[in-house]
């Protein structure tokens, strides 16, 4: 019992996996029977309360297993009881992890706005225009005389809240505050199935999300404070594609479109380029980069050929085993992790994303468009995507286009050194002020007619 008492409490550390640095928090406490129980938080993935399946303690060594993520930590308590040094095992990888007692330090986020605000903030419920659920959101209304031009925000890929909270940053909160102070109403919403929003993200695709964005537009059209002829969309990463699809579907309702790190080519091409750029920037050996590319191609071929989910999952799992060259020699827990990874590939969203071509939708966009990318964006390469976005818009006859590549900015529009994901959390800046000004000036000229 003395040793179990030594492990009780909150512990945190940082996992470094290639280009990623992820802060994890273990929260351990005793139940009524005196046994250790707990959860794990992955702060930079916005995943909290991950259940721990089993905790065993032998002397000064602890073993923590989570079936939910197919992961396991084994570590040794230091003599002073302040650290646990060990290894995290997951997905065939073994990564060093040292946990320190206590809560992790709060990163500095100087741009994050704090109340009181010089504008009105309202929690709202947005009826979905097609399905029987509501989206939860925050509406900000500027000071001054209504009606105001308004912007509906839409987040990037993955389940995210209305602030698009990622890597310890809240870029949509910063954007909404800045633009509301500049005289624009904003509506930012929790993704379906996230926070206060209904719906199920597990069965949805990018095309479904476009209806979510249009639900926000339809809601704003009924608000007396909003100028219904000046309602636009702003999306980041996949959210930019979502907004482009929405603008194509409802050209009379969407007055303008802002694409932040948006895609202009199919998802398969995005993921190939993303993996290549990030691997090279992180210094991975060329043979490993080539092996990973070959596995990507194999996985995508399977998904496009095999419509039966169970068969596709089995084939992807076998392809992963072959790529590792491990086969039957791989431990069972690592095989289970690979099976779970294979299951992620067969989701409706991923199947749709790899083949979805933005060009046909961009050709149908009739409103003014601002497309911005950071020069150091390794996730959505500006060289690959900005020309494709401009080409498709012009092919559709749209001449009201502004395309900008912003120097020294990464995928999140932070001023960066390398553009690697490892920097996202470490950088204090949430959204570069120059990028904010570019957006505001474009809105003033395009929506308000100011010069």
Buried (B, 14 or more C-beta within 10 A) or exposed (E): EEEBEBBEBBBBBBBEEBBBBBBBBBBBEBEEEEEBBBBBBBBBBBBEEBEBEEBEBEEBBBBBBBBBBBBBBBBEBBEEEEBBEBBBBBBBBEBEBBBBBEEBEEBEBEBBBEEEEEBEBEEBEBEBBEBEBBBBBBBBBBEEEEBBBBBBBBBBBBBBBBBBBBBBBBBBBBBBBBBBBBBBBBBBBBBBBBBBBBBEBEEBBBBBBBBBBBBBBBBBBEBEBBBBEBBBBBBBBBBBBBBBBBBBBBEEBBBBBBBBBBBBBBBBBBBBBBBBBBBEBBEBEEEEBEBBBEBBEBBBEBBEEBEEBEEBBBBBBBBBBEBBEBEEEBEEBBBBBBBBBBBEBBBBBBBBBBEBBBBEBBBBBBBBBBBBBBBBBBBBBBEBBBEBBBBBBEEBEBEBBBBBBBEBBBBBBBBBEBBBBBBBBEBBBBBBEEBBEBBBBBBBEBBEEEE
